[in-house]
Amino acid sequence: ELNRRHPLSITLGDLTRERLFERVLLRGLTRQDVSRFVEIAAGTVPPRGLIDAIHTQTEGNPLFVTETVRLLIQEGEFTPDKTNRSDSSWNIRIPEGVREVIGRRLDKLSERCNEILTTASVIGRQFSLDQMKVLSDDTTEERLLDVLDEGLAARVIDELPDRVGWYEFSHALIQETLSEELSATRTVRMHARIAEALESLYGDDASDHALELVSHFTEAETVLGTDKLVEYSIAAGNQALHAFAYEDAVTIFERALEAHTPGEIDRSRAELLFGLARAEFSMLNFYGRAWDAFLEAFEYFKKTDQNEKAFSFGSYMPSAGLRLPHQSQLSERLLSLAANDTDQEAFARMQHAWVVSVADGDIERATPHIERALLLLERSQDVGLSYQILGPLVAINGNYLKWDECAAYALKGIKTADEDGNRVDGPGWFWGCSALRVLGNIKSSREIATAMVTEGERMHWQQLILLGKLSLISIDMVEGGWRSAQERIKQILDATRAENHPDSLKQAEFLIELMSGGDPGRLEELSLLISSIDYFADRDNRRVFPLRTAGACGILGLGGWLMRRADLTGRAAEIATLFLGEMPPHVPINQQSAKVALALHAVVTKDSGQAREMYDSFKSSVGQMAGFDLISGDRLLGLLARELDDNSAAEDHFNAAIEFCRKAGYRPELAWTMSEYAEMLLDRDGTGDPSTRSAGLGQTGSVRDHDRAVELQDEAIAIATELGMKPLLERVLSQREILKA
């Protein structure tokens, strides 16, 4: 901290001319440095949240880090019960030693300089000359500049190089030390003075500074009331939403709602509730308070005849597949608000069709709305409307197993971007990607999934990013990329809060374990999981199961079948039967996932009656995957046909499954199909395991069957070995041992 008048400055000038030294700029320690220092000083590996708190508070200043860590050690903050806590928030106090160091530096400044900087510290880390002028009306601009120059010379504050007339405290702890010297009463009144002064300074542009103003009006609530706090919170929250700062938006709206005058809802409260709902939806929180806030805001604007506002709010209704309370009624009311023969009507009709077809399971009631929306779209030719219509349409076709139409509409929508570069909405991308995967077009599916993540990151659209990553996980799994899928799962888990983890991640983990590890304990865990899945009773006291039940049943059924565990397939079939009996009925995609469990249970228990029913049910699944990638439709039909003693049909189905999987690159499914086909051929040949089949099939084997079976087993073993498919490898090798015997 040498200025040009200090005697040593001359020495530095002489050294510079001699070029006998190297100038080193001292910077703060990095987070990694701080973590290592804490590990050495405290003798323990510190949690990431604590390191982040220390680094944020000290900004890596070595002296401040040392004093802070020393204080934390003295206060016992590094004991196992403290460092292992689940709470990730840490409150770091300023050690007295640090306060004393900062205090000695501030003591060297004049009294007026301390007063000005104390006021600035209440404004924040950064402040401007214009702000200080309106807050220091008893000081001339020249005198104010002298005072600020004094702070600059002492390195207490710095000028911002890219903003003329703006200053910043050189360290956050200097600002905090100054502001904490004020009493609570003085601090509140200072915030009130700053809030009103800045609002006057900004004039007509005050809303552009809403985030800054709302912080001061919040602190001055007891003095200034809540009107301005609410007004600027609405503006600040919407600005945070526009900047994709969703967690900040939630905090702003929550704080304003707490401050809002209790009583009957008014426009301001409705705006706050809607903002909170949008922020929560953006972070994939759809249930509970988010949905309740959304409904309350919509009803207010509908009740007060503010139809345009109500329609605008209602258009943010989240995915129909979530089955939110009163969703169908809301979509009906949204449709009633739309002007006839307009883009509004087209959008509202498709939204209503989506809800009616997916949430209510009534495609017949949805069809006229779909047709009307497409007619209006054809008349409009508006690109923005195009992707708003095609997105839900893609999702509807996917939910109803119309995979060819689903893929075609998705590709059409994705190729059509609006002026902002937006395309088919999130669910539209997802279902289009799924359709291509189900149909075996893995290349196009991966391209869309990758584009989903890229587009989502460009637009800071969390839902699209998540759906893209989930799609990539599914692609990895059908290709046998277990490790890649597990890495993606970990990335999602690390990046999202626990309550936001989709159920599909847990199901993917189970499926990976089944295919690669074969740990029986995981199946028991899954059995307990679906047994504990909550259901709720509707107004007719019927049991209503959440949608995740279908996928869980299918996976448990598949695992039970792989291990020939009738108790597990039976449990899956039991829950699937209850699930399928739910009213209103589930859409076909969820019905199909549940029916996979019923079909596999029929195979394990040799229930020919159930096998016949399931065979007829899955006839439409030829040439594609069934149960959302659980099993190829042809392989499942082959297993069921074999159970029905129709080996000729089973052979056709197995060959079709092999052709489909080989062309698509679905090697795990290919290997399992080859193994089961080989078992059937060996059984027909009379050399298979008699325990796996009933006697007296009336079929004559041949050497050709035996040789073909061995050939299939060889390839299945090669794939299983390469991909680490332990359960399949054990099964085929066990069959080989039987052959030798």
Secondary structure, 3 states (H helix, E strand, C coil): CCCCCCHHHHHHHHHHHHCCCCCCCCCCCCHHHHHHHHHHHHCCCCCHHHHHHHHHHHCCCHHHHHHHHHHHHHCCCCCHHHHCCCCCCCCCCCCHHHHHHHHHHHHCCCHHHHHHHHHHHHHCCEEEHHHHHHHCCCCCHHHHHHHHHHHHHCCCEEECCCCCCEEEECCHHHHHHHHCCCCHHHHHHHHHHHHHHHHHHHHHHHHHHHHHHHHHHHHCHHHHCCHHHHHHHHHHHHHHHHCCCHHHHHHHHHHHHHHCCCCCCCHHHHHHHHHHHHHHHHCCCCCCHHHHHHHHHHHHHHHCCCHHHHHHHHCCCCCHHHCCCCHHHHHHHHHHHCCCCCHHHHHHHHHHHHHHHHHCCCHHHHHHHHHHHHHHHHHHCCHHHHHHHHHHHHHHHHHCCCHHHHHHHHHHHHHCCCCCCCCCCHHHHHHHHHHHHHCCCHHHHHHHHHHHHHHHHHHCCHHHHHHHHHHHHHHHHHHCCHHHHHHHHHHHHHHCCHHHCCHHHHHHHHHHHHHHHCCHHHHHHHHHHHHCCCCEECCCCCEECCCHHHHHHHHHHHHHHHCCCHHHHHHHHHHHHHHHCCCCCCCHHHHHHHHHHHHHHHHHHCCHHHHHHHHHHCHHHCCCEECCCCEEHHHHHHHHHHHCCCHHHHHHHHHHHHHHHHHHCCHHHHHHHHHHHHHHHHHHHCCCCHHHCCCCCCCCCCHHHHHHHHHHHHHHHHHHHHHCCHHHHHHHHHHHHHHHC
